[in-house]
Amino acid sequence: MLIVFSGLPGSGKTTIAKALAVQASAVYLRIDAIEQAIRGAGVLAQGVGSSGYQVANALALSNLLLGHTVVVDCVNPVAESRQAWSDTALSADTPLVNIQVICSDSQEHQRRVESRTSDIPGLTPPTWPSVLAHEYEPWHDAPFTVDTAQLPPNRALALITRRLAELR
């Protein structure tokens, strides 16, 4: 199963995605870590663009073909990246579960963004203005959505776990 967490920075997706990966003994792929490794390698003359997503899709496919569950942690802001995950799941003949994480309380969301520190060496966390300006297209087919302004991480994880059990 390919489980893709999507949402703006500071919404709470990393906390929940990591917890699910541990609980499910799944492979965990975090776009921020992949993109920072690409930046750190200094091999690109331009920004990372979609390269982090391309690497993550290749790693996801390799692990799915080995029979592993894969949990992906990413913003996943545009139709192209969402379609790529769908294509990866199709190539592996495995179900795709999209989970969107939101924080409907803008003050709480801002507080989270402004108080976070990066756990990825060299990565500068986003600012609140950059989160507000971040491209994030509406979904064509609404994914399963959890609102972390309404649910603490442990309850969101329990809700997601129940949803995944229903889909298996």
Secondary structure as the mmCIF struct_conf table of DSSP 4:
data_model
#
loop_
_struct_conf.conf_type_id
_struct_conf.id
_struct_conf.beg_label_comp_id
_struct_conf.beg_label_asym_id
_struct_conf.beg_label_seq_id
_struct_conf.end_label_comp_id
_struct_conf.end_label_asym_id
_struct_conf.end_label_seq_id
STRN STRN1 LEU A 2 SER A 6
TURN_TY1_P TURN_TY1_P1 PRO A 9 GLY A 10
BEND BEND1 SER A 11 GLY A 12
HELX_RH_AL_P HELX_RH_AL_P1 LYS A 13 ALA A 24
TURN_TY1_P TURN_TY1_P2 SER A 25 SER A 25
STRN STRN2 VAL A 27 ARG A 30
HELX_RH_AL_P HELX_RH_AL_P2 ILE A 31 ALA A 41
TURN_TY1_P TURN_TY1_P3 GLY A 42 GLY A 42
BEND BEND2 ALA A 45 GLN A 46
TURN_TY1_P TURN_TY1_P4 GLY A 49 SER A 50
HELX_RH_AL_P HELX_RH_AL_P3 SER A 51 LEU A 65
TURN_TY1_P TURN_TY1_P5 LEU A 66 GLY A 67
STRN STRN3 VAL A 70 ASP A 73
BEND BEND3 VAL A 78 VAL A 78
HELX_RH_AL_P HELX_RH_AL_P4 ALA A 79 SER A 91
TURN_TY1_P TURN_TY1_P6 ALA A 92 ASP A 93
STRN STRN4 LEU A 96 ILE A 102
HELX_RH_AL_P HELX_RH_AL_P5 SER A 106 SER A 115
BEND BEND4 ASP A 119 ILE A 120
TURN_TY1_P TURN_TY1_P7 PRO A 121 GLY A 122
HELX_LH_PP_P HELX_LH_PP_P1 LEU A 123 THR A 127
HELX_RH_AL_P HELX_RH_AL_P6 TRP A 128 ALA A 133
HELX_LH_PP_P HELX_LH_PP_P2 GLU A 137 TRP A 139
BEND BEND5 HIS A 140 ASP A 141
HELX_LH_PP_P HELX_LH_PP_P3 ALA A 142 PRO A 143
STRN STRN5 PHE A 144 ASP A 147
TURN_TY1_P TURN_TY1_P8 THR A 148 GLN A 150
BEND BEND6 LEU A 151 LEU A 151
HELX_RH_AL_P HELX_RH_AL_P7 PRO A 153 LEU A 167
#
